[in-house]
Amino acid sequence: MLPFFERVGIRTSDCFFTNFFVGLRTDKSSVGVFPGAKDPVYVTTCQRLLTKQIDRQRPRLVLVLGAYVPKLIASMSDDLKPWERFDSFKAIDRQSMGSFRNVNLRGSDHEFSVASLVHPCYRQRNARNRRWKNFEGDAAEVNLVKELLAYMGSPQ
């Protein structure tokens, strides 16, 4: 993520990024769908933890990492509801739903912007497939985040 942050002109202290799930994997692979994704109690626990983290840290920008995460956090906010129907970045990009402004999680008074990004471990392979406005690939994600930063009044 550090090279990406450098390209968009953001300091790591200025954003919060998550792949949603907490914990270590015990299987041989460190990539793919997290094993806990099939456990509704675990998913709810991760949602509650994320809400607490956002409430305490009060980030202005949240970057969610991975194709599965938008759908997982969609139920946490009416503002993110559109993400419930998307299972892929291709679907998100087709509807220009890669980011949202002025998001509040249920039960929180903190407002932030949010963008969905390719997970860093898949960046080389999958970022090239992203589309946003007139941009493709890595440039799509870079410009998506730059636009959010400009909206928030952050220096670039």
Phi and psi in radians as a Rosetta constraint file:
Dihedral C 1 N 2 CA 2 C 2 CIRCULARHARMONIC -1.034 0.35
Dihedral N 2 CA 2 C 2 N 3 CIRCULARHARMONIC -0.779 0.35
Dihedral C 2 N 3 CA 3 C 3 CIRCULARHARMONIC -1.075 0.35
Dihedral N 3 CA 3 C 3 N 4 CIRCULARHARMONIC -0.635 0.35
Dihedral C 3 N 4 CA 4 C 4 CIRCULARHARMONIC -1.116 0.35
Dihedral N 4 CA 4 C 4 N 5 CIRCULARHARMONIC -0.808 0.35
Dihedral C 4 N 5 CA 5 C 5 CIRCULARHARMONIC -1.016 0.35
Dihedral N 5 CA 5 C 5 N 6 CIRCULARHARMONIC -0.697 0.35
Dihedral C 5 N 6 CA 6 C 6 CIRCULARHARMONIC -1.099 0.35
Dihedral N 6 CA 6 C 6 N 7 CIRCULARHARMONIC -0.746 0.35
Dihedral C 6 N 7 CA 7 C 7 CIRCULARHARMONIC -1.126 0.35
Dihedral N 7 CA 7 C 7 N 8 CIRCULARHARMONIC -0.605 0.35
Dihedral C 7 N 8 CA 8 C 8 CIRCULARHARMONIC -1.543 0.35
Dihedral N 8 CA 8 C 8 N 9 CIRCULARHARMONIC -0.169 0.35
Dihedral C 8 N 9 CA 9 C 9 CIRCULARHARMONIC 1.370 0.35
Dihedral N 9 CA 9 C 9 N 10 CIRCULARHARMONIC 0.758 0.35
Dihedral C 9 N 10 CA 10 C 10 CIRCULARHARMONIC -2.182 0.35
Dihedral N 10 CA 10 C 10 N 11 CIRCULARHARMONIC 2.428 0.35
Dihedral C 10 N 11 CA 11 C 11 CIRCULARHARMONIC -1.477 0.35
Dihedral N 11 CA 11 C 11 N 12 CIRCULARHARMONIC 2.497 0.35
Dihedral C 11 N 12 CA 12 C 12 CIRCULARHARMONIC -1.060 0.35
Dihedral N 12 CA 12 C 12 N 13 CIRCULARHARMONIC -0.459 0.35
Dihedral C 12 N 13 CA 13 C 13 CIRCULARHARMONIC -1.276 0.35
Dihedral N 13 CA 13 C 13 N 14 CIRCULARHARMONIC -0.168 0.35
Dihedral C 13 N 14 CA 14 C 14 CIRCULARHARMONIC -1.717 0.35
Dihedral N 14 CA 14 C 14 N 15 CIRCULARHARMONIC 0.033 0.35
Dihedral C 14 N 15 CA 15 C 15 CIRCULARHARMONIC -2.552 0.35
Dihedral N 15 CA 15 C 15 N 16 CIRCULARHARMONIC 2.858 0.35
Dihedral C 15 N 16 CA 16 C 16 CIRCULARHARMONIC -2.099 0.35
Dihedral N 16 CA 16 C 16 N 17 CIRCULARHARMONIC 2.229 0.35
Dihedral C 16 N 17 CA 17 C 17 CIRCULARHARMONIC -2.231 0.35
Dihedral N 17 CA 17 C 17 N 18 CIRCULARHARMONIC 2.551 0.35
Dihedral C 17 N 18 CA 18 C 18 CIRCULARHARMONIC -2.586 0.35
Dihedral N 18 CA 18 C 18 N 19 CIRCULARHARMONIC 2.627 0.35
Dihedral C 18 N 19 CA 19 C 19 CIRCULARHARMONIC -1.898 0.35
Dihedral N 19 CA 19 C 19 N 20 CIRCULARHARMONIC 0.256 0.35
Dihedral C 19 N 20 CA 20 C 20 CIRCULARHARMONIC 1.427 0.35
Dihedral N 20 CA 20 C 20 N 21 CIRCULARHARMONIC -0.924 0.35
Dihedral C 20 N 21 CA 21 C 21 CIRCULARHARMONIC -1.429 0.35
Dihedral N 21 CA 21 C 21 N 22 CIRCULARHARMONIC 2.459 0.35
Dihedral C 21 N 22 CA 22 C 22 CIRCULARHARMONIC -1.858 0.35
Dihedral N 22 CA 22 C 22 N 23 CIRCULARHARMONIC 2.420 0.35
Dihedral C 22 N 23 CA 23 C 23 CIRCULARHARMONIC 2.096 0.35
Dihedral N 23 CA 23 C 23 N 24 CIRCULARHARMONIC 2.982 0.35
Dihedral C 23 N 24 CA 24 C 24 CIRCULARHARMONIC -1.775 0.35
Dihedral N 24 CA 24 C 24 N 25 CIRCULARHARMONIC 2.632 0.35
Dihedral C 24 N 25 CA 25 C 25 CIRCULARHARMONIC -1.490 0.35
Dihedral N 25 CA 25 C 25 N 26 CIRCULARHARMONIC 2.512 0.35
Dihedral C 25 N 26 CA 26 C 26 CIRCULARHARMONIC -1.839 0.35
Dihedral N 26 CA 26 C 26 N 27 CIRCULARHARMONIC -0.127 0.35
Dihedral C 26 N 27 CA 27 C 27 CIRCULARHARMONIC -1.450 0.35
Dihedral N 27 CA 27 C 27 N 28 CIRCULARHARMONIC 3.084 0.35
Dihedral C 27 N 28 CA 28 C 28 CIRCULARHARMONIC -1.260 0.35
Dihedral N 28 CA 28 C 28 N 29 CIRCULARHARMONIC -0.474 0.35
Dihedral C 28 N 29 CA 29 C 29 CIRCULARHARMONIC -1.671 0.35
Dihedral N 29 CA 29 C 29 N 30 CIRCULARHARMONIC 2.447 0.35
Dihedral C 29 N 30 CA 30 C 30 CIRCULARHARMONIC -1.800 0.35
Dihedral N 30 CA 30 C 30 N 31 CIRCULARHARMONIC 0.176 0.35
Dihedral C 30 N 31 CA 31 C 31 CIRCULARHARMONIC -2.170 0.35
Dihedral N 31 CA 31 C 31 N 32 CIRCULARHARMONIC 2.910 0.35
Dihedral C 31 N 32 CA 32 C 32 CIRCULARHARMONIC 1.703 0.35
Dihedral N 32 CA 32 C 32 N 33 CIRCULARHARMONIC -3.056 0.35
Dihedral C 32 N 33 CA 33 C 33 CIRCULARHARMONIC -1.100 0.35
Dihedral N 33 CA 33 C 33 N 34 CIRCULARHARMONIC 2.295 0.35
Dihedral C 33 N 34 CA 34 C 34 CIRCULARHARMONIC -1.151 0.35
Dihedral N 34 CA 34 C 34 N 35 CIRCULARHARMONIC 2.345 0.35
Dihedral C 34 N 35 CA 35 C 35 CIRCULARHARMONIC -0.957 0.35
Dihedral N 35 CA 35 C 35 N 36 CIRCULARHARMONIC -0.588 0.35
Dihedral C 35 N 36 CA 36 C 36 CIRCULARHARMONIC -1.248 0.35
Dihedral N 36 CA 36 C 36 N 37 CIRCULARHARMONIC -0.144 0.35
Dihedral C 36 N 37 CA 37 C 37 CIRCULARHARMONIC -1.092 0.35
Dihedral N 37 CA 37 C 37 N 38 CIRCULARHARMONIC -0.371 0.35
Dihedral C 37 N 38 CA 38 C 38 CIRCULARHARMONIC -1.553 0.35
Dihedral N 38 CA 38 C 38 N 39 CIRCULARHARMONIC -0.073 0.35
Dihedral C 38 N 39 CA 39 C 39 CIRCULARHARMONIC -1.815 0.35
Dihedral N 39 CA 39 C 39 N 40 CIRCULARHARMONIC 1.846 0.35
Dihedral C 39 N 40 CA 40 C 40 CIRCULARHARMONIC -1.048 0.35
Dihedral N 40 CA 40 C 40 N 41 CIRCULARHARMONIC -0.576 0.35
Dihedral C 40 N 41 CA 41 C 41 CIRCULARHARMONIC -1.180 0.35
Dihedral N 41 CA 41 C 41 N 42 CIRCULARHARMONIC -0.744 0.35
Dihedral C 41 N 42 CA 42 C 42 CIRCULARHARMONIC -1.129 0.35
Dihedral N 42 CA 42 C 42 N 43 CIRCULARHARMONIC -0.738 0.35
Dihedral C 42 N 43 CA 43 C 43 CIRCULARHARMONIC -1.059 0.35
Dihedral N 43 CA 43 C 43 N 44 CIRCULARHARMONIC -0.790 0.35
Dihedral C 43 N 44 CA 44 C 44 CIRCULARHARMONIC -1.082 0.35
Dihedral N 44 CA 44 C 44 N 45 CIRCULARHARMONIC -0.704 0.35
Dihedral C 44 N 45 CA 45 C 45 CIRCULARHARMONIC -1.069 0.35
Dihedral N 45 CA 45 C 45 N 46 CIRCULARHARMONIC -0.760 0.35
Dihedral C 45 N 46 CA 46 C 46 CIRCULARHARMONIC -1.139 0.35
Dihedral N 46 CA 46 C 46 N 47 CIRCULARHARMONIC -0.672 0.35
Dihedral C 46 N 47 CA 47 C 47 CIRCULARHARMONIC -1.080 0.35
Dihedral N 47 CA 47 C 47 N 48 CIRCULARHARMONIC -0.777 0.35
Dihedral C 47 N 48 CA 48 C 48 CIRCULARHARMONIC -1.109 0.35
Dihedral N 48 CA 48 C 48 N 49 CIRCULARHARMONIC -0.740 0.35
Dihedral C 48 N 49 CA 49 C 49 CIRCULARHARMONIC -1.104 0.35
Dihedral N 49 CA 49 C 49 N 50 CIRCULARHARMONIC -0.765 0.35
Dihedral C 49 N 50 CA 50 C 50 CIRCULARHARMONIC -1.056 0.35
Dihedral N 50 CA 50 C 50 N 51 CIRCULARHARMONIC -0.746 0.35
Dihedral C 50 N 51 CA 51 C 51 CIRCULARHARMONIC -1.050 0.35
Dihedral N 51 CA 51 C 51 N 52 CIRCULARHARMONIC -0.778 0.35
Dihedral C 51 N 52 CA 52 C 52 CIRCULARHARMONIC -1.102 0.35
Dihedral N 52 CA 52 C 52 N 53 CIRCULARHARMONIC -0.731 0.35
Dihedral C 52 N 53 CA 53 C 53 CIRCULARHARMONIC -1.081 0.35
Dihedral N 53 CA 53 C 53 N 54 CIRCULARHARMONIC -0.779 0.35
Dihedral C 53 N 54 CA 54 C 54 CIRCULARHARMONIC -1.173 0.35
Dihedral N 54 CA 54 C 54 N 55 CIRCULARHARMONIC -0.726 0.35
Dihedral C 54 N 55 CA 55 C 55 CIRCULARHARMONIC -1.061 0.35
Dihedral N 55 CA 55 C 55 N 56 CIRCULARHARMONIC -0.718 0.35
Dihedral C 55 N 56 CA 56 C 56 CIRCULARHARMONIC -1.365 0.35
Dihedral N 56 CA 56 C 56 N 57 CIRCULARHARMONIC -0.732 0.35
Dihedral C 56 N 57 CA 57 C 57 CIRCULARHARMONIC -1.443 0.35
Dihedral N 57 CA 57 C 57 N 58 CIRCULARHARMONIC -0.446 0.35
Dihedral C 57 N 58 CA 58 C 58 CIRCULARHARMONIC 0.912 0.35
Dihedral N 58 CA 58 C 58 N 59 CIRCULARHARMONIC 0.913 0.35
Dihedral C 58 N 59 CA 59 C 59 CIRCULARHARMONIC -1.227 0.35
Dihedral N 59 CA 59 C 59 N 60 CIRCULARHARMONIC 2.662 0.35
Dihedral C 59 N 60 CA 60 C 60 CIRCULARHARMONIC -1.560 0.35
Dihedral N 60 CA 60 C 60 N 61 CIRCULARHARMONIC -0.395 0.35
Dihedral C 60 N 61 CA 61 C 61 CIRCULARHARMONIC -2.346 0.35
Dihedral N 61 CA 61 C 61 N 62 CIRCULARHARMONIC 2.271 0.35
Dihedral C 61 N 62 CA 62 C 62 CIRCULARHARMONIC -2.090 0.35
Dihedral N 62 CA 62 C 62 N 63 CIRCULARHARMONIC 2.185 0.35
Dihedral C 62 N 63 CA 63 C 63 CIRCULARHARMONIC -1.880 0.35
Dihedral N 63 CA 63 C 63 N 64 CIRCULARHARMONIC 2.043 0.35
Dihedral C 63 N 64 CA 64 C 64 CIRCULARHARMONIC -1.684 0.35
Dihedral N 64 CA 64 C 64 N 65 CIRCULARHARMONIC 2.309 0.35
Dihedral C 64 N 65 CA 65 C 65 CIRCULARHARMONIC -1.928 0.35
Dihedral N 65 CA 65 C 65 N 66 CIRCULARHARMONIC 2.103 0.35
Dihedral C 65 N 66 CA 66 C 66 CIRCULARHARMONIC 1.998 0.35
Dihedral N 66 CA 66 C 66 N 67 CIRCULARHARMONIC 2.580 0.35
Dihedral C 66 N 67 CA 67 C 67 CIRCULARHARMONIC -1.184 0.35
Dihedral N 67 CA 67 C 67 N 68 CIRCULARHARMONIC -0.419 0.35
Dihedral C 67 N 68 CA 68 C 68 CIRCULARHARMONIC -1.511 0.35
Dihedral N 68 CA 68 C 68 N 69 CIRCULARHARMONIC -0.366 0.35
Dihedral C 68 N 69 CA 69 C 69 CIRCULARHARMONIC -1.209 0.35
Dihedral N 69 CA 69 C 69 N 70 CIRCULARHARMONIC -0.721 0.35
Dihedral C 69 N 70 CA 70 C 70 CIRCULARHARMONIC -0.927 0.35
Dihedral N 70 CA 70 C 70 N 71 CIRCULARHARMONIC -0.764 0.35
Dihedral C 70 N 71 CA 71 C 71 CIRCULARHARMONIC -1.148 0.35
Dihedral N 71 CA 71 C 71 N 72 CIRCULARHARMONIC -0.612 0.35
Dihedral C 71 N 72 CA 72 C 72 CIRCULARHARMONIC -1.216 0.35
Dihedral N 72 CA 72 C 72 N 73 CIRCULARHARMONIC -0.570 0.35
Dihedral C 72 N 73 CA 73 C 73 CIRCULARHARMONIC -1.679 0.35
Dihedral N 73 CA 73 C 73 N 74 CIRCULARHARMONIC -0.142 0.35
Dihedral C 73 N 74 CA 74 C 74 CIRCULARHARMONIC -0.991 0.35
Dihedral N 74 CA 74 C 74 N 75 CIRCULARHARMONIC -0.651 0.35
Dihedral C 74 N 75 CA 75 C 75 CIRCULARHARMONIC -1.307 0.35
Dihedral N 75 CA 75 C 75 N 76 CIRCULARHARMONIC -0.085 0.35
Dihedral C 75 N 76 CA 76 C 76 CIRCULARHARMONIC -1.505 0.35
Dihedral N 76 CA 76 C 76 N 77 CIRCULARHARMONIC -0.155 0.35
Dihedral C 76 N 77 CA 77 C 77 CIRCULARHARMONIC -2.732 0.35
Dihedral N 77 CA 77 C 77 N 78 CIRCULARHARMONIC 2.379 0.35
Dihedral C 77 N 78 CA 78 C 78 CIRCULARHARMONIC -1.087 0.35
Dihedral N 78 CA 78 C 78 N 79 CIRCULARHARMONIC -0.512 0.35
Dihedral C 78 N 79 CA 79 C 79 CIRCULARHARMONIC -1.161 0.35
Dihedral N 79 CA 79 C 79 N 80 CIRCULARHARMONIC -0.443 0.35
Dihedral C 79 N 80 CA 80 C 80 CIRCULARHARMONIC -1.773 0.35
Dihedral N 80 CA 80 C 80 N 81 CIRCULARHARMONIC 0.062 0.35
Dihedral C 80 N 81 CA 81 C 81 CIRCULARHARMONIC -0.852 0.35
Dihedral N 81 CA 81 C 81 N 82 CIRCULARHARMONIC -0.688 0.35
Dihedral C 81 N 82 CA 82 C 82 CIRCULARHARMONIC -0.980 0.35
Dihedral N 82 CA 82 C 82 N 83 CIRCULARHARMONIC -0.494 0.35
Dihedral C 82 N 83 CA 83 C 83 CIRCULARHARMONIC -1.185 0.35
Dihedral N 83 CA 83 C 83 N 84 CIRCULARHARMONIC -0.288 0.35
Dihedral C 83 N 84 CA 84 C 84 CIRCULARHARMONIC -1.051 0.35
Dihedral N 84 CA 84 C 84 N 85 CIRCULARHARMONIC -0.500 0.35
Dihedral C 84 N 85 CA 85 C 85 CIRCULARHARMONIC -1.632 0.35
Dihedral N 85 CA 85 C 85 N 86 CIRCULARHARMONIC 0.036 0.35
Dihedral C 85 N 86 CA 86 C 86 CIRCULARHARMONIC -1.887 0.35
Dihedral N 86 CA 86 C 86 N 87 CIRCULARHARMONIC 2.302 0.35
Dihedral C 86 N 87 CA 87 C 87 CIRCULARHARMONIC -1.930 0.35
Dihedral N 87 CA 87 C 87 N 88 CIRCULARHARMONIC 0.007 0.35
Dihedral C 87 N 88 CA 88 C 88 CIRCULARHARMONIC -2.663 0.35
Dihedral N 88 CA 88 C 88 N 89 CIRCULARHARMONIC 2.801 0.35
Dihedral C 88 N 89 CA 89 C 89 CIRCULARHARMONIC -1.137 0.35
Dihedral N 89 CA 89 C 89 N 90 CIRCULARHARMONIC -0.585 0.35
Dihedral C 89 N 90 CA 90 C 90 CIRCULARHARMONIC -1.030 0.35
Dihedral N 90 CA 90 C 90 N 91 CIRCULARHARMONIC -0.773 0.35
Dihedral C 90 N 91 CA 91 C 91 CIRCULARHARMONIC -1.169 0.35
Dihedral N 91 CA 91 C 91 N 92 CIRCULARHARMONIC -0.719 0.35
Dihedral C 91 N 92 CA 92 C 92 CIRCULARHARMONIC -1.076 0.35
Dihedral N 92 CA 92 C 92 N 93 CIRCULARHARMONIC -0.818 0.35
Dihedral C 92 N 93 CA 93 C 93 CIRCULARHARMONIC -1.174 0.35
Dihedral N 93 CA 93 C 93 N 94 CIRCULARHARMONIC -0.626 0.35
Dihedral C 93 N 94 CA 94 C 94 CIRCULARHARMONIC -1.040 0.35
Dihedral N 94 CA 94 C 94 N 95 CIRCULARHARMONIC -0.575 0.35
Dihedral C 94 N 95 CA 95 C 95 CIRCULARHARMONIC -1.738 0.35
Dihedral N 95 CA 95 C 95 N 96 CIRCULARHARMONIC 0.137 0.35
Dihedral C 95 N 96 CA 96 C 96 CIRCULARHARMONIC 0.914 0.35
Dihedral N 96 CA 96 C 96 N 97 CIRCULARHARMONIC 0.824 0.35
Dihedral C 96 N 97 CA 97 C 97 CIRCULARHARMONIC -2.007 0.35
Dihedral N 97 CA 97 C 97 N 98 CIRCULARHARMONIC 0.584 0.35
Dihedral C 97 N 98 CA 98 C 98 CIRCULARHARMONIC -1.306 0.35
Dihedral N 98 CA 98 C 98 N 99 CIRCULARHARMONIC -0.229 0.35
Dihedral C 98 N 99 CA 99 C 99 CIRCULARHARMONIC -2.655 0.35
Dihedral N 99 CA 99 C 99 N 100 CIRCULARHARMONIC 2.801 0.35
Dihedral C 99 N 100 CA 100 C 100 CIRCULARHARMONIC -2.441 0.35
Dihedral N 100 CA 100 C 100 N 101 CIRCULARHARMONIC 2.558 0.35
Dihedral C 100 N 101 CA 101 C 101 CIRCULARHARMONIC -1.886 0.35
Dihedral N 101 CA 101 C 101 N 102 CIRCULARHARMONIC 2.781 0.35
Dihedral C 101 N 102 CA 102 C 102 CIRCULARHARMONIC 0.953 0.35
Dihedral N 102 CA 102 C 102 N 103 CIRCULARHARMONIC 0.890 0.35
Dihedral C 102 N 103 CA 103 C 103 CIRCULARHARMONIC -1.611 0.35
Dihedral N 103 CA 103 C 103 N 104 CIRCULARHARMONIC 2.401 0.35
Dihedral C 103 N 104 CA 104 C 104 CIRCULARHARMONIC -2.180 0.35
Dihedral N 104 CA 104 C 104 N 105 CIRCULARHARMONIC 2.333 0.35
Dihedral C 104 N 105 CA 105 C 105 CIRCULARHARMONIC -1.414 0.35
Dihedral N 105 CA 105 C 105 N 106 CIRCULARHARMONIC 2.644 0.35
Dihedral C 105 N 106 CA 106 C 106 CIRCULARHARMONIC -1.010 0.35
Dihedral N 106 CA 106 C 106 N 107 CIRCULARHARMONIC 2.311 0.35
Dihedral C 106 N 107 CA 107 C 107 CIRCULARHARMONIC 1.435 0.35
Dihedral N 107 CA 107 C 107 N 108 CIRCULARHARMONIC 0.146 0.35
Dihedral C 107 N 108 CA 108 C 108 CIRCULARHARMONIC -2.192 0.35
Dihedral N 108 CA 108 C 108 N 109 CIRCULARHARMONIC 2.529 0.35
Dihedral C 108 N 109 CA 109 C 109 CIRCULARHARMONIC -1.742 0.35
Dihedral N 109 CA 109 C 109 N 110 CIRCULARHARMONIC 0.026 0.35
Dihedral C 109 N 110 CA 110 C 110 CIRCULARHARMONIC -1.454 0.35
Dihedral N 110 CA 110 C 110 N 111 CIRCULARHARMONIC 2.313 0.35
Dihedral C 110 N 111 CA 111 C 111 CIRCULARHARMONIC -1.937 0.35
Dihedral N 111 CA 111 C 111 N 112 CIRCULARHARMONIC 2.422 0.35
Dihedral C 111 N 112 CA 112 C 112 CIRCULARHARMONIC -2.638 0.35
Dihedral N 112 CA 112 C 112 N 113 CIRCULARHARMONIC 2.951 0.35
Dihedral C 112 N 113 CA 113 C 113 CIRCULARHARMONIC -1.769 0.35
Dihedral N 113 CA 113 C 113 N 114 CIRCULARHARMONIC 2.694 0.35
Dihedral C 113 N 114 CA 114 C 114 CIRCULARHARMONIC -2.470 0.35
Dihedral N 114 CA 114 C 114 N 115 CIRCULARHARMONIC 2.497 0.35
Dihedral C 114 N 115 CA 115 C 115 CIRCULARHARMONIC -2.374 0.35
Dihedral N 115 CA 115 C 115 N 116 CIRCULARHARMONIC 2.527 0.35
Dihedral C 115 N 116 CA 116 C 116 CIRCULARHARMONIC -1.719 0.35
Dihedral N 116 CA 116 C 116 N 117 CIRCULARHARMONIC 2.254 0.35
Dihedral C 116 N 117 CA 117 C 117 CIRCULARHARMONIC -2.242 0.35
Dihedral N 117 CA 117 C 117 N 118 CIRCULARHARMONIC 2.741 0.35
Dihedral C 117 N 118 CA 118 C 118 CIRCULARHARMONIC -1.097 0.35
Dihedral N 118 CA 118 C 118 N 119 CIRCULARHARMONIC 2.438 0.35
Dihedral C 118 N 119 CA 119 C 119 CIRCULARHARMONIC -1.126 0.35
Dihedral N 119 CA 119 C 119 N 120 CIRCULARHARMONIC 2.456 0.35
Dihedral C 119 N 120 CA 120 C 120 CIRCULARHARMONIC -0.950 0.35
Dihedral N 120 CA 120 C 120 N 121 CIRCULARHARMONIC -0.589 0.35
Dihedral C 120 N 121 CA 121 C 121 CIRCULARHARMONIC -1.243 0.35
Dihedral N 121 CA 121 C 121 N 122 CIRCULARHARMONIC -0.269 0.35
Dihedral C 121 N 122 CA 122 C 122 CIRCULARHARMONIC -1.930 0.35
Dihedral N 122 CA 122 C 122 N 123 CIRCULARHARMONIC 0.073 0.35
Dihedral C 122 N 123 CA 123 C 123 CIRCULARHARMONIC -0.988 0.35
Dihedral N 123 CA 123 C 123 N 124 CIRCULARHARMONIC -0.845 0.35
Dihedral C 123 N 124 CA 124 C 124 CIRCULARHARMONIC -1.013 0.35
Dihedral N 124 CA 124 C 124 N 125 CIRCULARHARMONIC -0.676 0.35
Dihedral C 124 N 125 CA 125 C 125 CIRCULARHARMONIC -1.516 0.35
Dihedral N 125 CA 125 C 125 N 126 CIRCULARHARMONIC -0.672 0.35
Dihedral C 125 N 126 CA 126 C 126 CIRCULARHARMONIC -1.861 0.35
Dihedral N 126 CA 126 C 126 N 127 CIRCULARHARMONIC -0.375 0.35
Dihedral C 126 N 127 CA 127 C 127 CIRCULARHARMONIC -1.056 0.35
Dihedral N 127 CA 127 C 127 N 128 CIRCULARHARMONIC -0.516 0.35
Dihedral C 127 N 128 CA 128 C 128 CIRCULARHARMONIC -1.109 0.35
Dihedral N 128 CA 128 C 128 N 129 CIRCULARHARMONIC -0.305 0.35
Dihedral C 128 N 129 CA 129 C 129 CIRCULARHARMONIC -1.577 0.35
Dihedral N 129 CA 129 C 129 N 130 CIRCULARHARMONIC -0.115 0.35
Dihedral C 129 N 130 CA 130 C 130 CIRCULARHARMONIC -1.264 0.35
Dihedral N 130 CA 130 C 130 N 131 CIRCULARHARMONIC 2.586 0.35
Dihedral C 130 N 131 CA 131 C 131 CIRCULARHARMONIC -2.378 0.35
Dihedral N 131 CA 131 C 131 N 132 CIRCULARHARMONIC 2.384 0.35
Dihedral C 131 N 132 CA 132 C 132 CIRCULARHARMONIC -2.743 0.35
Dihedral N 132 CA 132 C 132 N 133 CIRCULARHARMONIC 2.159 0.35
Dihedral C 132 N 133 CA 133 C 133 CIRCULARHARMONIC 0.882 0.35
Dihedral N 133 CA 133 C 133 N 134 CIRCULARHARMONIC -2.171 0.35
Dihedral C 133 N 134 CA 134 C 134 CIRCULARHARMONIC -1.668 0.35
Dihedral N 134 CA 134 C 134 N 135 CIRCULARHARMONIC 0.229 0.35
Dihedral C 134 N 135 CA 135 C 135 CIRCULARHARMONIC -1.837 0.35
Dihedral N 135 CA 135 C 135 N 136 CIRCULARHARMONIC 2.635 0.35
Dihedral C 135 N 136 CA 136 C 136 CIRCULARHARMONIC -2.272 0.35
Dihedral N 136 CA 136 C 136 N 137 CIRCULARHARMONIC 2.686 0.35
Dihedral C 136 N 137 CA 137 C 137 CIRCULARHARMONIC 1.158 0.35
Dihedral N 137 CA 137 C 137 N 138 CIRCULARHARMONIC -2.520 0.35
Dihedral C 137 N 138 CA 138 C 138 CIRCULARHARMONIC -0.984 0.35
Dihedral N 138 CA 138 C 138 N 139 CIRCULARHARMONIC -0.650 0.35
Dihedral C 138 N 139 CA 139 C 139 CIRCULARHARMONIC -1.068 0.35
Dihedral N 139 CA 139 C 139 N 140 CIRCULARHARMONIC -0.540 0.35
Dihedral C 139 N 140 CA 140 C 140 CIRCULARHARMONIC -1.105 0.35
Dihedral N 140 CA 140 C 140 N 141 CIRCULARHARMONIC -0.858 0.35
Dihedral C 140 N 141 CA 141 C 141 CIRCULARHARMONIC -1.196 0.35
Dihedral N 141 CA 141 C 141 N 142 CIRCULARHARMONIC -0.705 0.35
Dihedral C 141 N 142 CA 142 C 142 CIRCULARHARMONIC -1.035 0.35
Dihedral N 142 CA 142 C 142 N 143 CIRCULARHARMONIC -0.849 0.35
Dihedral C 142 N 143 CA 143 C 143 CIRCULARHARMONIC -1.260 0.35
Dihedral N 143 CA 143 C 143 N 144 CIRCULARHARMONIC -0.535 0.35
Dihedral C 143 N 144 CA 144 C 144 CIRCULARHARMONIC -1.040 0.35
Dihedral N 144 CA 144 C 144 N 145 CIRCULARHARMONIC -0.844 0.35
Dihedral C 144 N 145 CA 145 C 145 CIRCULARHARMONIC -1.218 0.35
Dihedral N 145 CA 145 C 145 N 146 CIRCULARHARMONIC -0.696 0.35
Dihedral C 145 N 146 CA 146 C 146 CIRCULARHARMONIC -1.044 0.35
Dihedral N 146 CA 146 C 146 N 147 CIRCULARHARMONIC -0.674 0.35
Dihedral C 146 N 147 CA 147 C 147 CIRCULARHARMONIC -1.137 0.35
Dihedral N 147 CA 147 C 147 N 148 CIRCULARHARMONIC -0.715 0.35
Dihedral C 147 N 148 CA 148 C 148 CIRCULARHARMONIC -1.098 0.35
Dihedral N 148 CA 148 C 148 N 149 CIRCULARHARMONIC -0.730 0.35
Dihedral C 148 N 149 CA 149 C 149 CIRCULARHARMONIC -1.089 0.35
Dihedral N 149 CA 149 C 149 N 150 CIRCULARHARMONIC -0.744 0.35
Dihedral C 149 N 150 CA 150 C 150 CIRCULARHARMONIC -1.100 0.35
Dihedral N 150 CA 150 C 150 N 151 CIRCULARHARMONIC -0.735 0.35
Dihedral C 150 N 151 CA 151 C 151 CIRCULARHARMONIC -1.043 0.35
Dihedral N 151 CA 151 C 151 N 152 CIRCULARHARMONIC -0.688 0.35
Dihedral C 151 N 152 CA 152 C 152 CIRCULARHARMONIC -1.403 0.35
Dihedral N 152 CA 152 C 152 N 153 CIRCULARHARMONIC -0.128 0.35
Dihedral C 152 N 153 CA 153 C 153 CIRCULARHARMONIC 1.408 0.35
Dihedral N 153 CA 153 C 153 N 154 CIRCULARHARMONIC 0.364 0.35
Dihedral C 153 N 154 CA 154 C 154 CIRCULARHARMONIC -1.430 0.35
Dihedral N 154 CA 154 C 154 N 155 CIRCULARHARMONIC 2.535 0.35
Dihedral C 154 N 155 CA 155 C 155 CIRCULARHARMONIC -1.173 0.35
Dihedral N 155 CA 155 C 155 N 156 CIRCULARHARMONIC 2.542 0.35
